[in-house]
Amino acid sequence: MSTLTEVPSPAIAAQSIREPVIQVSLLSDLMELAKIRLTGMVVITTMVGFWLGGANGIGWLKLLWVAGGTWMVAASAATLNQLFEISRDALMPRTANRPLPAGRILLSTAIMFAIFTAGLGMVMLWMGTNPLTALLGFANLVIYAFIYTPMKRFSTLNTLVGAVCGGIPPVMGYTAATGHLAPAAIALGVLLFVWQIPHFLALAWLYRDQYEKAGFKMLPVVDQTGRFTCRMILLYSILLIPAALAETVLGGAGFWYTLSAVLLGAVMIFLATLLLRDPSRAGARKVFLASVIYLPLLLMAMVADTPPGAAATHGVSIQLLGSSDSSPAPVLLPAPRQGK
């Protein structure tokens, strides 16, 4: 009997290597359709909202439900966005290699993925959290895919509408934990809304030639000198400080978060001021990178310096839909500050 291992034919060997590669490639392309980095940040902001609302401790199972459901709905919105913009994405070097314009994924596959993630995400939010959170998730999907996406072709106000979509997920996290709205949750949503304006306008300034070629009506495309765009970047950078400090007043955040909010906001204002003085691509890139660093640092400071559920003991609760708990949502008055 021979002790040599039988060597497979080249055709069989090639097939055995090719199949896993195809599967990995498909998974990678689906994650690109879902805009995994963007939707990952969406989930993080949702979890921060959940932390602020977890007055009775962190319900880890519910946290998994809201995180997973939010990701699914966001992935569906991102996929629909790319389905509606295939021809325009193909005109931009920044997006031309996405799965749909590059032809790596069939149109039918992308449609099925969008339907599957939307359906599963809504079920997870409705069954795992409460109707209010599911309603917010559905509204976010509709706004992003069916209002913001087509609006990019005819109005510069699309950036403001898109920013609303970024402000809803942290509110969803809070409502998942509590079943109701509160000022601190809304304030967190406003903070995310404000942050997105300098973040995206700086990005749009960097790629304004590509946006113009693709027919997207972004503010930097219309504002050829960039002066108005830079003023808006500076204005919303200034607004970041009061928007962030609202969590100190309404959400129970502490001194170190407050200090972080002021310092990080000051950096954004400084860079935005430099950009206004010299509307250059280099300046816009600095603002964009600073905004990318700003958000995770601020959210980490918020979680580190805010006890779980602190926001649930500040402000006035707003009961819109039935809570997942059997008891009605409490009406909360502002908590007095302790002092000598």
N, C-alpha and C positions, 0 to 999 in steps of 0.2 A: 504493500500500500504506500502510495506516495505521500510524503509529509509536506509537500508544497501546497500552498493555498491557491485555490483556483482564481485566476485573474479574470475579471469580467471583461466583456468586449467593450471597445471604445464607445460604441453607441449607448450601451447600458450605463456606462460610467458617466457619460455626458448628461444623460437623462436624469440620473440620480443627483447630479450636481445642480442641474438647471431648475428643477422643480422647487427646491427651497428658495433659490434665488428669486424666482418669480413671485413666490408667496411673500417673501420679505419685501420685495419691491412694491407689491400691491399694498401691503400694510403701510409702508412708508408713504406711498402716494395718498392713501386715505387720510393719514395723519396730516399730510400737507394740505389736503382739501379742508380738513378741520382746523387749519391754522393752529397747530398744536401749541406753539409758544404764546400766541395771543390768547387762545382759550384757556391755556394754563394760568395766565395772569388773571383772567376773569374768575376762575375758580378760587384763586387765592384771595381776591377781594371779597368773594362770597363767604369764604371761611372767616375772614376778619369780621364781617357783619354778624355771622353766627356767634363768634366769640363775644361781641359786644352785647348780644341778646341772651346769652346763656346764664341767666340769673340763678337757676337751680342746678348749676353744674353743666358741663359740656356733655350733651347726649351724643355719644360718638356714632351710634348707628344712624341717628337722624342727620348728623353731619355728613356721613358717607352718602346718604340719600340725596341731600341737597347739593353736595359737591358733584356727584355723578350725574344727577339730573341737569344741573346747570351746564356741565361740560357738554352733555349730549345736545341740549338745545342750542348752545353756542356753536357747536360743531355743525349742526344743521344750518344755522344762519350763515356761517362762513362758507359752507358748500353751496348754498343757494346764491350767495353773492358771486361766487366764481362761475356758477352756471349761467347767470345773467350777464356776465362780463367776459365771456370767452374771447370774442373777437377783439375787444378793447385790450384785454390782458396780453393778447398776442402782439400788440403793437408796442408794448413797453418792455425794454430789456429787463427791468426789475421783476416783471411778472410773466414773461414769455415762457419760462421753463416750468411753470406750474403744470400739474398733471393734465388739465383739460386742454389748454392751448397747445401744449407739447404733444398731445395725442396719446399719452400713456394710460389714460383711463377712458373707457367708453362713456358716452353721455348717459346711457341707461344705468350704468353702475353708479355714477354720481347722483342721479335722481333717486335711485333706490337707497343710497347711503343717507341722503338728506331726509327722506321720508322715515327711514328706520330710526335715525338718531332723534328726530323731532318727536316721533311717537313714543319711543322708549323714554326719552327725557321727560316728556309731559307726564307719563305714567309714574315715573319715579318721583317727580315733584308732588303730584297730586296724592299718591298713595303713601309716600314716605314722609311728607311734611304736612302741607295743608293747602286748601284751594287758593288762598291768597297768593302763596308763593308760586303755585302753578300758573295762576293768572298773570303774574308779573313776568314769568318766564315766557309765556305765550306772547305777551305784549312786546317783549324785547325782540323775539324772533320776527314778529310782523314788522316792527319799526325798522330793524336792521336790513332785512331782506327785501321788503316791499315798499319802504318809504326812503330810507337812506340810500340804498343802492341805486334806484333809478334817479333819485334826486341829484346824484353826482354829475349827471349829464346836462342839467339845466339850471342849477342854482348853487351859488357859493355857500348858501346856508346849510348845505349838506353836512358840513363839519359840526355844526351845532346839533343837528339831529343825530348824527353818529355818536356825539358825546353823550347824549341821553342814554344810548344803549350801554355805554360804559358805566353810567351811574346807577343803573338798575340792579346789577348782580349783588353788590353789598347790601342793598335793601332786601333782596331776596334772602340773603343769609340771615338777616335779623328776623324777618317774618317767619322763616323756617324754625327758628329757635323759640319764638314767642307767640306766633299766630296773629300778631297785630303790628301796626306801624308805630313809630315813636320819633320825636324830633331828632334824636341822635342818629337814627338810621337814615333819615332823610338828609341830614347834614353830611353823613358819610357819602351818600350818593352825589350830593352837590360837589363835594371835594373831588370825587372822581371825574365828574363832569368838567369842572374847572381845569383840572390837570390835563385833560385830553386836548384842550385847545392849543396851548403852546407846544405840546408834544406833537400833535399832528400837523399844525401849521408849519413847524420847523421841518418836518419830514416832507411836506408838500413843497416847501421852498427848495429843498435839495433836489427834488425830482420834478420840478414844475415843467421842464421841457418835455419829459415823458408823458406827464398828465395832459399837457396841451396836445401832443401828438395823438393820444388815445381819445381825445374829445371829452375829457373830464373837466368840468367847470369848477376847479378849485380856486380859492381866493388868490394864491400867488400867480395863477395863470392869468387872471383878469387884472391883477395889480402888478403891472409890469415893473414899476420901480421898486416894489417891495416895501414901500414906506408904510402903507396902511396895514399890510400883513405884520410888519414888525411892531407896529403900535398895538395891534391886537395881541401879539405874543407878550408884549410887556404888560399890557393891561391885565391879562389873565394870570400872568406870573405874579403880579401884585396881589390879585385876588386869592392866590393860593394861601397866603398867610391867614387872613380872616376865615377862609373856608376850613383850613386845618385847625385853627384855634376854636372853632365851634365845637369840636369834639372834647376840648377841655371843659367848656361850659356845659354842654349837653350830655356828653358821653362819659364823664368821669375820668378822663385821662389825666395823668399826673404831670409833675414838673418837668421830668426828663423828656416826655413827649412834647410838651409845650416848647421847651428849648430847641428840640430837634426841628419842630415845625417852623420856628422862626429862622433858624440858621439855614435850613434847607431852602426855605422860601427866599431868603436873602441871596443865596447863590443863584437861584433862578432869575431873580430880579436883576442882579448884576450882569449876568450873561445876556439877558434880554435887552438891557440898556446898551451894552456893547453892540449887539446886533442892530439896534435901531440907529446907532451912530454910523455903523458900517454894514449895510445889508449884504453881506457876502455869504457864499456857500460855507466857508470855514466857520463863520459865526453861527450860521444856522445849524451846522453839524454839532457845535458845542452845546447849543441849547437842547437839541434833540438828545444827545448823549446824557446831558445833565438830567433831563426829564426821565430818561430810562433808569437812572440811578436814584432819582428823587423818590419815586413811588415805593419801591420795595423797602428802602431805608425808613421812610415815614411809617409804612404799615408795620414794620418790625418794631419800631419805637412805640407805636400805638398799642400793639399786643403786649409788649414787654412792660409797659407802664400803665396798663388799664386792666383791672381785675375782670375776669369773665363775668358778664352780666351787669357790669357797672352801668351801661347805658340804659338798662331796664329799670334802674332806680333813679333816673333823672328825667325831668320833663313830663309831658303829658302823652299817654298812649292814645292811639287812634284806632278804634275797632272798626274795620271795614267789612271783613268777612269772618265767618266762624273760625275760631281758633281750633287747633288740633287738640287742645285740652277741653275738658268738659266745663270748666269754670270760665266765666267771662273775663276778658282782659281787664286788669285793674286800671283805674285812673290814677296817674302818678303826678304829684306836684313836685316842683323843683326841690331838690334836696339841699338843705342849708349847708354852707361851708362851716367847718369847725374852726374856731379861732379863739384866741385869748382876749 
